[in-house]
């Protein structure tokens, strides 16, 4: 019996997902020097089938980068634009980050993938941040920190430097997790980077 168009599209999407998950995990751990052969092998597909979905490794990396930036950018924008104090937003963001460490390997892979791509100097052929669908997550966090300082909840200091320090701590935990170390993410320790002691 011939396959329906819906069945074919579902199979195609399932293959695409396998390729993306394999590439994300490999690049997060090994950097963008991974080969198409390695990605195809880890995805359980042929090299030719991978090229049916992506014309090049660079195109695959560009798509993964767009997805990762959209997820992180939109998540932080939603927090920044939501109702409530900066204190509650920082606590919620930290809770989401800590949940990622315990439940979501793809979240860790996204963080490390973005770090690997950033360190490699990879240039996407389309804008990455500050587009309607992908606001800069760091910029959203900086806004929350600045408001928190005005409200009296956040420690003094340059909001951008504080945001970088907070983000770097999260990336550091991701590094240790990917190396297989059983480090636990402590939400209070993370929040100490941003919040005054009496607000923890």
C-alpha positions as CSV (number, residue, x, y, z in Angstrom):
1,X,0.0,0.0,0.0
2,X,1.5,3.4,-1.0
3,X,2.2,5.8,1.8
4,X,0.0,8.7,2.3
5,X,1.4,12.2,2.1
6,X,0.8,12.6,5.9
7,X,2.7,9.4,6.6
8,X,5.6,10.4,4.4
9,X,5.8,13.9,6.1
10,X,5.7,12.3,9.5
11,X,8.5,9.9,8.6
12,X,10.5,12.8,7.1
13,X,10.0,14.9,10.2
14,X,11.0,12.0,12.5
15,X,14.3,11.6,10.5
16,X,14.9,15.3,10.7
17,X,14.5,15.2,14.4
18,X,16.9,12.3,14.8
19,X,19.5,14.2,12.7
20,X,19.1,17.3,14.8
21,X,19.2,15.6,18.2
22,X,22.4,13.7,17.1
23,X,24.1,16.8,15.8
24,X,23.1,18.9,18.8
25,X,24.5,16.3,21.2
26,X,27.8,15.7,19.3
27,X,28.5,19.4,18.7
28,X,27.7,20.2,22.4
29,X,30.4,17.7,23.4
30,X,33.0,17.9,20.6
31,X,32.5,21.2,18.9
32,X,31.7,22.0,15.3
33,X,34.6,19.9,14.0
34,X,32.4,16.8,14.1
35,X,31.9,15.3,10.7
36,X,28.8,14.6,8.7
37,X,29.7,10.9,8.9
38,X,29.7,11.1,12.7
39,X,26.3,12.9,12.8
40,X,24.7,10.4,10.4
41,X,26.1,7.4,12.3
42,X,24.7,8.8,15.6
43,X,21.4,9.6,14.0
44,X,21.2,6.1,12.5
45,X,20.8,7.4,9.0
46,X,22.8,7.3,5.9
47,X,25.0,10.3,4.9
48,X,22.9,10.7,1.7
49,X,19.7,10.8,3.7
50,X,21.2,13.5,6.0
51,X,22.1,15.6,2.9
52,X,18.5,15.2,1.7
53,X,17.5,17.2,4.7
54,X,20.4,19.6,5.0
55,X,22.6,20.6,2.0
56,X,25.7,21.0,4.3
57,X,26.9,20.7,7.8
58,X,26.9,24.5,8.0
59,X,23.2,24.6,7.1
60,X,22.4,22.0,9.9
61,X,24.4,24.1,12.4
62,X,22.6,27.2,11.3
63,X,19.2,25.6,11.8
64,X,20.2,24.3,15.2
65,X,21.5,27.7,16.2
66,X,18.3,29.4,15.1
67,X,16.3,26.9,17.2
68,X,18.4,27.3,20.3
69,X,18.4,31.1,20.1
70,X,14.7,31.2,19.5
71,X,14.0,29.0,22.6
72,X,16.3,30.8,24.9
73,X,15.4,34.3,23.6
74,X,11.6,33.8,23.7
75,X,11.7,32.2,27.2
76,X,13.7,35.1,28.7
77,X,11.5,37.6,26.8
78,X,8.4,36.1,28.3
79,X,9.8,36.4,31.8
80,X,10.9,40.0,31.1
81,X,7.5,41.0,29.8
82,X,5.4,39.1,32.4
83,X,3.7,40.7,35.4
84,X,5.4,40.6,38.8
85,X,8.6,41.8,40.5
86,X,12.1,41.2,39.2
87,X,12.6,39.1,42.4
88,X,9.9,36.7,41.4
89,X,11.2,36.6,37.8
90,X,14.8,35.8,38.8
91,X,13.5,33.1,41.1
92,X,11.4,31.6,38.3
93,X,14.3,31.8,35.8
94,X,16.6,30.1,38.2
95,X,14.0,27.4,38.9
96,X,13.7,26.7,35.2
97,X,17.5,26.5,34.8
98,X,17.8,24.1,37.7
99,X,15.0,21.9,36.4
100,X,16.9,21.7,33.1
101,X,19.9,20.2,34.9
102,X,17.9,17.5,36.5
103,X,15.4,16.7,33.7
104,X,16.3,17.9,30.3
105,X,19.5,16.8,28.5
106,X,18.4,18.7,25.5
107,X,18.5,21.9,27.5
108,X,22.0,21.3,28.5
109,X,22.9,20.4,25.0
110,X,21.4,23.6,23.8
111,X,23.5,25.6,26.2
112,X,26.8,23.9,25.3
113,X,26.0,23.9,21.6
114,X,25.6,27.7,21.7
115,X,28.9,27.9,23.6
116,X,30.7,25.7,21.2
117,X,29.4,27.5,18.2
118,X,30.2,30.9,19.8
119,X,33.8,29.9,20.5
120,X,34.3,28.5,17.0
121,X,33.5,31.9,15.3
122,X,30.8,30.2,13.2
123,X,29.0,32.8,11.1
124,X,25.3,32.1,10.3
125,X,24.0,33.3,7.0
126,X,21.0,35.0,8.7
127,X,20.7,37.2,11.8
128,X,20.8,35.3,15.1
129,X,19.8,37.6,17.8
130,X,17.5,40.7,18.0
131,X,15.0,39.5,15.5
132,X,11.2,39.4,16.2
133,X,11.4,35.6,16.9
134,X,14.7,35.6,18.7
135,X,15.3,38.5,21.1
136,X,18.7,38.4,22.8
137,X,18.2,36.4,26.0
138,X,21.0,38.3,27.8
139,X,19.4,41.6,27.0
140,X,16.1,40.4,28.6
141,X,18.0,39.3,31.7
142,X,19.8,42.6,31.9
143,X,16.5,44.4,31.9
144,X,15.2,42.2,34.7
145,X,18.3,42.9,36.7
146,X,18.2,46.6,36.2
147,X,14.5,46.7,37.3
148,X,15.4,44.5,40.3
149,X,18.1,47.0,41.4
150,X,15.6,49.8,41.2
151,X,13.1,47.7,43.3
152,X,15.9,47.0,45.8
153,X,16.1,43.2,45.4
154,X,19.2,42.9,43.2
155,X,22.8,43.5,44.3
156,X,24.6,46.6,43.1
157,X,26.8,46.4,40.0
158,X,26.7,46.7,36.3
159,X,23.6,44.8,35.1
160,X,25.3,43.5,32.0
161,X,28.3,42.1,34.0
162,X,25.9,40.6,36.6
163,X,24.0,38.9,33.7
164,X,27.2,37.6,32.2
165,X,28.3,36.2,35.5
166,X,25.0,34.4,36.1
167,X,24.9,33.0,32.6
168,X,28.6,31.9,32.9
169,X,27.8,30.0,36.1
170,X,25.0,28.1,34.4
171,X,27.2,27.3,31.4
172,X,29.9,26.1,33.9
173,X,27.4,23.7,35.4
174,X,26.4,22.5,31.9
175,X,30.1,21.8,31.2
176,X,30.4,19.6,34.3
177,X,27.2,17.8,33.6
178,X,28.3,17.0,30.0
179,X,31.6,15.7,31.4
180,X,29.5,13.2,33.5
181,X,30.1,14.8,36.9
182,X,27.2,14.5,39.3
183,X,27.1,18.1,40.3
184,X,23.8,19.4,41.6
185,X,22.5,22.8,40.6
186,X,21.8,24.8,43.8
187,X,19.2,27.5,43.1
188,X,20.2,29.5,46.2
189,X,23.8,29.6,45.1
190,X,22.9,30.7,41.6
191,X,20.5,33.4,43.0
192,X,23.3,34.7,45.3
193,X,25.0,36.1,42.1
194,X,22.1,38.5,41.6
195,X,19.9,38.8,44.7
196,X,20.6,40.4,48.1
197,X,21.0,38.0,50.9
198,X,17.7,38.9,52.5
199,X,15.8,38.2,49.3
200,X,17.0,34.6,48.8
